[in-house]
Amino acid sequence: MHQDRTYAVTGAASGIGAATARRLREGGGRVIACDLHDADVTADLATPEGRAALVEEVGRLCGGRLDGVVANAGGGMPDIHLALNFFGAVATLEGLRPLLWQSPAPRAVATSSIACLRTPDPTVLEACLAMDEPAAVAAGREAFRLDDPLALYGAAKLALNSWCRRTAIEPPWAGAGIPLNVVAMGFFDTPAAAPIFADPDLRAQAAAMVPLAGVFPGRPDQAAAALAWCVGAENSVMTAQVVFVDGGAERRALGAP
Ligand SMILES: NC(=O)c1ccc[n+]([C@@H]2O[C@H](COP(=O)([O-])OP(=O)(O)OC[C@H]3O[C@@H](n4cnc5c(N)ncnc54)[C@H](O)[C@@H]3O)[C@@H](O)[C@H]2O)c1
């Protein structure tokens, strides 16, 4: 299914990214694994230097042609939530896009989260979509004061969803025949989510959010299946979508129809 295809996967050393890299390789694909450690390309996507290094190194390793990009690296501490989850992801997608032009079936996907449903802040969103990182960081400090550890994370993921949906239909992506989608994850058993599952109260709260029986917590390979499909040649028509892979948690959170 992924034969003769080369993918770049960020956050590939752990959790959902590692499971995605494994799945793509098992399907016959070649994967350029990118992460802070244990990767083909070592780069810190929370920094401009790391983002530039990622683009340069992936370009060198893929020989000028990529078939799929999985902008999956995310999480982190509140001080890098915007830098990693929004600006790092966008830099990955935009920076690697020219390498997709050589593919007969180019695809890209970003990993988001149901945390995007948390109360949004329009100033943060606006600054992100204007690609003004200092203004976004300043607005984030002002809006959330880092008292809710997931607020800025949610804001970053919401901005990522918005950026992808807007950008996907523009000439550089849609016009070049490149589907670009977002998979917004629910609860998956990875090191990043371990604190939720370790705390009995948090675990019970999270479990109560998921209507679908038997998928709390989800396994990384279940999340990987959605990401891998999005970047596989099979996905030829779906673009500009945010797909919630969350056992129905997003629908439940929205309340009445
Ligand atoms: N696990 C969940 O329940 C869940 C839920 C919603 C969204 N997500 C999203 O899924 C994605 C993968 O997370 P995960 O759960 O597999 O977590 P994880 O911690 O297992 O993996 C994240 C990977 O990203 C890498 N990374 C962290 N900071 C980085 C940086 N500055 N530059 C480059 N790489 C960096 C880490 O080294 C790690 O290998 C993230 O975008 C996360 O926000 C996960």
The ligand as an SDF file (V2000), in Angstrom:
LIG
                    3D

 44 48  0  0  0  0  0  0  0  0999 V2000
   -1.6250   10.6910   23.1110 N   0  0  0  0  0  0  0  0  0  0  0  0
   -2.7780   11.3490   23.0560 C   0  0  0  0  0  0  0  0  0  0  0  0
   -3.7650   10.9910   23.7340 O   0  0  0  0  0  0  0  0  0  0  0  0
   -2.9140   12.5620   22.1580 C   0  0  0  0  0  0  0  0  0  0  0  0
   -4.1340   13.2350   22.1760 C   0  0  0  0  0  0  0  0  0  0  0  0
   -4.2900   14.3290   21.3520 C   0  0  0  0  0  0  0  0  0  0  0  0
   -3.2640   14.7310   20.5200 C   0  0  0  0  0  0  0  0  0  0  0  0
   -2.0750   14.0860   20.5460 N   0  0  0  0  0  0  0  0  0  0  0  0
   -1.0250   14.5490   19.6460 C   0  0  0  0  0  0  0  0  0  0  0  0
   -0.4110   13.4430   19.0410 O   0  0  0  0  0  0  0  0  0  0  0  0
    0.9090   13.8160   18.6460 C   0  0  0  0  0  0  0  0  0  0  0  0
    1.8630   12.7450   19.1120 C   0  0  0  0  0  0  0  0  0  0  0  0
    1.8540   12.7160   20.5360 O   0  0  0  0  0  0  0  0  0  0  0  0
    2.0780   11.3920   21.3760 P   0  0  0  0  0  0  0  0  0  0  0  0
    0.9040   11.2220   22.2330 O   0  0  0  0  0  0  0  0  0  0  0  0
    2.4970   10.2890   20.4750 O   0  0  0  0  0  0  0  0  0  0  0  0
    3.2660   11.8640   22.3280 O   0  0  0  0  0  0  0  0  0  0  0  0
    4.7400   11.3230   22.5600 P   0  0  0  0  0  0  0  0  0  0  0  0
    5.2920   12.1730   23.6490 O   0  0  0  0  0  0  0  0  0  0  0  0
    4.7430    9.8500   22.7150 O   0  0  0  0  0  0  0  0  0  0  0  0
    5.4820   11.6720   21.1860 O   0  0  0  0  0  0  0  0  0  0  0  0
    5.7450   12.9910   20.8050 C   0  0  0  0  0  0  0  0  0  0  0  0
    7.0730   13.0280   20.0910 C   0  0  0  0  0  0  0  0  0  0  0  0
    7.3200   14.3830   19.6980 O   0  0  0  0  0  0  0  0  0  0  0  0
    8.6740   14.6660   19.9540 C   0  0  0  0  0  0  0  0  0  0  0  0
    8.8850   16.0840   20.2140 N   0  0  0  0  0  0  0  0  0  0  0  0
    8.5590   16.7620   21.3540 C   0  0  0  0  0  0  0  0  0  0  0  0
    8.9960   18.0180   21.2870 N   0  0  0  0  0  0  0  0  0  0  0  0
    9.6090   18.1410   20.0880 C   0  0  0  0  0  0  0  0  0  0  0  0
   10.3080   19.2220   19.4670 C   0  0  0  0  0  0  0  0  0  0  0  0
   10.4470   20.3980   20.0720 N   0  0  0  0  0  0  0  0  0  0  0  0
   10.8100   19.0110   18.2290 N   0  0  0  0  0  0  0  0  0  0  0  0
   10.6910   17.8040   17.6220 C   0  0  0  0  0  0  0  0  0  0  0  0
   10.0570   16.7530   18.1750 N   0  0  0  0  0  0  0  0  0  0  0  0
    9.5420   16.9240   19.4020 C   0  0  0  0  0  0  0  0  0  0  0  0
    9.0230   13.8650   21.1990 C   0  0  0  0  0  0  0  0  0  0  0  0
   10.4230   13.6730   21.3200 O   0  0  0  0  0  0  0  0  0  0  0  0
    8.2410   12.5900   20.9890 C   0  0  0  0  0  0  0  0  0  0  0  0
    9.0110   11.5940   20.3510 O   0  0  0  0  0  0  0  0  0  0  0  0
    1.1510   15.1940   19.2400 C   0  0  0  0  0  0  0  0  0  0  0  0
    0.9550   16.1740   18.2440 O   0  0  0  0  0  0  0  0  0  0  0  0
    0.0920   15.3180   20.3120 C   0  0  0  0  0  0  0  0  0  0  0  0
   -0.2400   16.6490   20.5780 O   0  0  0  0  0  0  0  0  0  0  0  0
   -1.8760   12.9930   21.3530 C   0  0  0  0  0  0  0  0  0  0  0  0
  1  2  1  0
  2  3  2  0
  2  4  1  0
  4  5  1  0
  4 44  2  0
  5  6  2  0
  6  7  1  0
  7  8  2  0
  8  9  1  0
  8 44  1  0
  9 10  1  0
  9 42  1  0
 10 11  1  0
 11 12  1  0
 11 40  1  0
 12 13  1  0
 13 14  1  0
 14 15  2  0
 14 16  1  0
 14 17  1  0
 17 18  1  0
 18 19  2  0
 18 20  1  0
 18 21  1  0
 21 22  1  0
 22 23  1  0
 23 24  1  0
 23 38  1  0
 24 25  1  0
 25 26  1  0
 25 36  1  0
 26 27  1  0
 26 35  1  0
 27 28  2  0
 28 29  1  0
 29 30  1  0
 29 35  2  0
 30 31  1  0
 30 32  2  0
 32 33  1  0
 33 34  2  0
 34 35  1  0
 36 37  1  0
 36 38  1  0
 38 39  1  0
 40 41  1  0
 40 42  1  0
 42 43  1  0
M  CHG  2   8   1  16  -1
M  END
$$$$
